[in-house]
């Protein structure tokens, strides 16, 4: 019974391991782009699953105790809260961690350079626009890929009424 709770190495080592792995995975995901989970392709979803499995041993160092797992869970939740707070308080941190919105369509014209930068095809963009109820690019004043992966759309009719 004692084996369930006794850890194999000092508590602080769990914290260090969790912080290093969390920051590295956050960095990798930031490099991966802005897609929401619902917009992930099968390959991206499988990669996320495999990453979680691949970093497990790096975090627990082979320790399978309940205490070690609880420490790691607490550190990961704490880091998540800290990152949210930091991005809430600092615009600079928000840009570094979450990125900036990207204009994809302006006045009915696709900005292909920005699509390429975000690794979105025209077909994927059209799917995202249809999800917003837009079936014709000529109706779009602006379509923006937000930093959270959501595509926000302003229709030309909405833009003209807000200018009046």
Secondary structure by P-SEA (a helix, b strand, c coil): ccccccccccaaaaaaaaaaaaaaaaaaaaaacccccccccaaaaaaaaaaaaaaccccccccccaaaaaaaaaaaaaaaaaaaaaaaacaaaaaaabbbbbbcccccccaaaaaaaacccaaaaaaaaaaacccccccccbbbbccccbbbbbcaaaaaaaac
